[in-house]
């Protein structure tokens, strides 16, 4: 929501734009989010599509529903992927012995992302300006106890973009953006379930001290980075980086 609002501030109210929002399960939040998007982007057309990125069998077809029928009408397309999960952060690596649970995690966080990129690139091959943003994390670069799944999944997603940018997709701009610690559901999981007491204490402290990153601040920085296009293709940029 905040990203759309910040992007709208640098455009003509979203005139001529289409915003396609995916969601996993139907709820009142979907209708409310759509209403809010139309409020901040009054000239845009907003679509919502239900997609379960954990369900591998119909995944390619489900992703197809996200893609507008006529790609030729667009001169610029942007994919922002924040679909994913934190995984079990109560276990050490040596305690991850359930292959089904591990595979389920990577299906959602890596496999689905890979298929999403592929379908996006194929569908919009005729569009001259294509942008793909992976919402990443410091955990893609640094190791943290209890976060074997999350760290490896984030690192894999960053690397997928680097591979694509290495020469496979020279006409697409890729970015991995780490938005920083914010007041989200993930913060509640980190402060209550994390294996490492030091990590718990860190997130509790920045929450209690009010030093979390404001969502609108992080969104504004991402929009600025995309607008200025001064980043190296597939670069990992953190909210705290000087750009």
Phi and psi in degrees as a GROMACS rama.xvg file:
@    title "Ramachandran Plot"
@    xaxis  label "Phi"
@    yaxis  label "Psi"
@TYPE xy
-63.8534  -36.3565  UNK-2
-62.4422  -45.4334  UNK-3
-61.5021  -40.0404  UNK-4
-65.1505  -44.1847  UNK-5
-66.7214  -39.6034  UNK-6
-64.9021  -37.3398  UNK-7
-63.7158  -31.4617  UNK-8
-64.6026  -22.6515  UNK-9
-106.386  11.8232  UNK-10
-131.523  -177.598  UNK-11
-90.3732  59.7246  UNK-12
64.2472  18.6613  UNK-13
79.2075  18.4756  UNK-14
-57.2818  124.72  UNK-15
80.044  0.316164  UNK-16
-89.7911  154.792  UNK-17
-119.788  131.835  UNK-18
-113.693  121.452  UNK-19
-113.882  117.853  UNK-20
-111.362  123.217  UNK-21
-95.7333  148.64  UNK-22
-144.343  153.835  UNK-23
-85.5734  -47.8373  UNK-24
-133.516  144.342  UNK-25
-67.2921  137.736  UNK-26
-161.537  172.432  UNK-27
-64.6233  -21.7762  UNK-28
-64.3938  -32.2566  UNK-29
-64.631  -48.502  UNK-30
-63.1642  -40.4145  UNK-31
-67.3532  -41.1673  UNK-32
-64.0675  -41.6904  UNK-33
-60.3692  -43.1419  UNK-34
-61.6789  -42.4451  UNK-35
-67.0092  -39.2922  UNK-36
-61.9919  -42.6358  UNK-37
-66.6077  -28.9999  UNK-38
-70.2492  -39.1131  UNK-39
-89.7176  -20.8886  UNK-40
-127.353  67.8294  UNK-41
-64.2736  -20.4047  UNK-42
-98.9331  3.47052  UNK-43
-94.4624  159.327  UNK-44
-102.858  121.949  UNK-45
-108.259  127.308  UNK-46
-120.075  145.372  UNK-47
-121.458  137.092  UNK-48
-134.781  130.003  UNK-49
-84.155  121.943  UNK-50
-138.375  128.654  UNK-51
-101.067  101.783  UNK-52
-73.6348  -6.11334  UNK-53
-85.8493  -20.4773  UNK-54
-88.8317  103.592  UNK-55
-73.9878  -35.5492  UNK-56
-56.6569  -52.1413  UNK-57
-96.4967  16.5556  UNK-58
-59.2365  -49.1191  UNK-59
-59.5446  -42.4304  UNK-60
-68.1453  -38.9925  UNK-61
-63.8105  -42.0398  UNK-62
-64.7062  -34.79  UNK-63
-57.3405  -30.9801  UNK-64
-69.0547  -21.1897  UNK-65
-75.8588  -20.5904  UNK-66
-94.8201  125.718  UNK-67
-61.972  147.81  UNK-68
-61.4112  -44.0954  UNK-69
-105.332  95.7075  UNK-70
-72.3811  -22.1899  UNK-71
-67.7812  -16.7048  UNK-72
-79.3019  -7.96547  UNK-73
-99.602  142.629  UNK-74
-105.967  -8.70208  UNK-75
-153.9  135.783  UNK-76
-133.337  143.789  UNK-77
-133.3  126.187  UNK-78
-111.122  122.497  UNK-79
-115.657  116.958  UNK-80
-109.233  115.232  UNK-81
-122.351  11.9336  UNK-82
-72.6921  129.186  UNK-83
166.496  -175.956  UNK-84
-145.206  163.519  UNK-85
-86.2442  -22.4137  UNK-86
78.9614  -175.222  UNK-87
-79.9006  113.217  UNK-88
-106.047  17.9845  UNK-89
-100.936  -4.21652  UNK-90
-111.442  142.324  UNK-91
-78.928  163.789  UNK-92
-55.3495  -41.3464  UNK-93
-68.4334  -10.1842  UNK-94
-97.6932  -4.73191  UNK-95
-83.2214  89.4605  UNK-96
-114.263  2.72857  UNK-97
-99.4195  100.634  UNK-98
-64.4564  -29.1935  UNK-99
-67.8359  -43.4602  UNK-100
-64.8847  -39.7636  UNK-101
-64.7279  -45.3849  UNK-102
-63.8059  -39.6697  UNK-103
-60.8744  -39.5568  UNK-104
-63.8463  -48.3626  UNK-105
-70.5698  -28.4295  UNK-106
-57.8194  -48.1735  UNK-107
-71.6027  -44.6908  UNK-108
-92.2049  -20.6796  UNK-109
-123.701  -56.1617  UNK-110
-59.3414  -47.6691  UNK-111
-62.5901  -37.9818  UNK-112
-64.2235  -41.1177  UNK-113
-63.3308  -44.5156  UNK-114
-66.9871  -38.3242  UNK-115
-61.0173  -45.8306  UNK-116
-60.3432  -46.4334  UNK-117
-59.981  -47.2926  UNK-118
-66.7975  -38.3763  UNK-119
-61.529  -46.6592  UNK-120
-65.414  -41.1827  UNK-121
-65.5814  -44.862  UNK-122
-67.9775  -38.5202  UNK-123
-104.868  27.909  UNK-124
-58.7032  -28.2927  UNK-125
-85.1192  -8.34816  UNK-126
-84.4671  128.833  UNK-127
-72.8239  -30.9797  UNK-128
-117.653  109.797  UNK-129
-124.041  135.323  UNK-130
-131.045  135.235  UNK-131
-127.836  122.784  UNK-132
-114.091  123.63  UNK-133
-100.045  118.874  UNK-134
-75.8446  109.929  UNK-135
-107.22  -154.99  UNK-136
-164.866  158.046  UNK-137
-57.2425  -26.3535  UNK-138
-67.1439  -12.9966  UNK-139
-74.4273  -19.7509  UNK-140
-111.034  -29.2622  UNK-141
-124.624  148.94  UNK-142
-91.7083  138.857  UNK-143
-131.782  138.578  UNK-144
-56.6831  143.922  UNK-145
76.4066  2.30752  UNK-146
-123.907  40.0974  UNK-147
-59.1772  -44.7299  UNK-148
-67.6846  -50.2089  UNK-149
-64.0261  -47.3816  UNK-150
-63.0598  -45.6487  UNK-151
-68.5856  -36.7671  UNK-152
-65.7609  -44.0999  UNK-153
-66.1763  -40.4303  UNK-154
-63.4639  -39.1933  UNK-155
-63.6613  -41.9046  UNK-156
-65.5106  -41.1627  UNK-157
-58.9983  -44.215  UNK-158
-68.0714  -34.6052  UNK-159
-56.6496  -41.9834  UNK-160
-68.7473  -37.0481  UNK-161
-63.7784  -40.2687  UNK-162
-62.1965  -46.8908  UNK-163
-61.3026  -37.9804  UNK-164
-79.7332  -10.7482  UNK-165
-72.2491  -8.82661  UNK-166
148.032  -12.7663  UNK-167
-71.9682  -35.1405  UNK-168
-136.214  69.6555  UNK-169
-65.5239  -19.1508  UNK-170
-91.901  3.50942  UNK-171
-113.707  140.206  UNK-172
-98.181  125.657  UNK-173
-113.933  146.762  UNK-174
-149.233  133  UNK-175
-106.015  118.893  UNK-176
-118.455  124.93  UNK-177
-98.9771  110.095  UNK-178
-78.9691  -9.94681  UNK-179
90.2857  169.029  UNK-180
-73.394  122.868  UNK-181
-130.355  169.11  UNK-182
-80.2318  80.3916  UNK-183
-124.328  177.681  UNK-184
-60.5612  -32.8005  UNK-185
-62.1614  -36.2304  UNK-186
-61.1786  -41.1757  UNK-187
-62.1605  -37.105  UNK-188
-67.7293  -43.2529  UNK-189
-62.8947  -38.4281  UNK-190
-80.8236  -12.8633  UNK-191
-116.501  -24.9242  UNK-192
-120.177  -9.0461  UNK-193
-64.5819  140.753  UNK-194
-60.977  -38.5255  UNK-195
-92.8601  116.738  UNK-196
-58.2137  -31.1153  UNK-197
-66.5643  -38.6579  UNK-198
-67.6366  -43.4728  UNK-199
-55.1616  -49.4387  UNK-200
-62.4676  -39.0468  UNK-201
-60.7738  -48.9361  UNK-202
-71.6226  -32.6294  UNK-203
-64.2091  -40.3298  UNK-204
-66.6859  -47.9751  UNK-205
-69.6544  -26.8631  UNK-206
-67.6401  -47.8179  UNK-207
-71.1879  -30.0215  UNK-208
-83.6162  -8.10749  UNK-209
73.7061  28.3782  UNK-210
-104.725  15.4875  UNK-211
-64.467  153.608  UNK-212
-72.7587  131.086  UNK-213
-73.0868  135.835  UNK-214
-56.9939  -42.9672  UNK-215
-66.9402  -29.6425  UNK-216
-69.3743  -45.8677  UNK-217
-65.0528  -41.3459  UNK-218
-63.6984  -40.234  UNK-219
-63.9446  -37.9385  UNK-220
-67.469  -41.5491  UNK-221
-60.9798  -43.8276  UNK-222
-61.7106  -42.6236  UNK-223
-62.2681  -42.8641  UNK-224
-61.0024  -43.6871  UNK-225
-66.589  -39.1096  UNK-226
-67.4284  -43.1941  UNK-227
-77.4801  -29.083  UNK-228
52.361  43.8388  UNK-229
-97.5982  0.848453  UNK-230
-85.1577  152.761  UNK-231
-71.3847  147.114  UNK-232
-62.2723  131.448  UNK-233
69.7542  17.9263  UNK-234
-66.9546  146.822  UNK-235
-95.3716  119.631  UNK-236
-121.86  130.483  UNK-237
-97.5792  152.321  UNK-238
-53.4452  -31.671  UNK-239
-88.9213  -4.52585  UNK-240
-72.5244  144.769  UNK-241
-80.0998  117.864  UNK-242
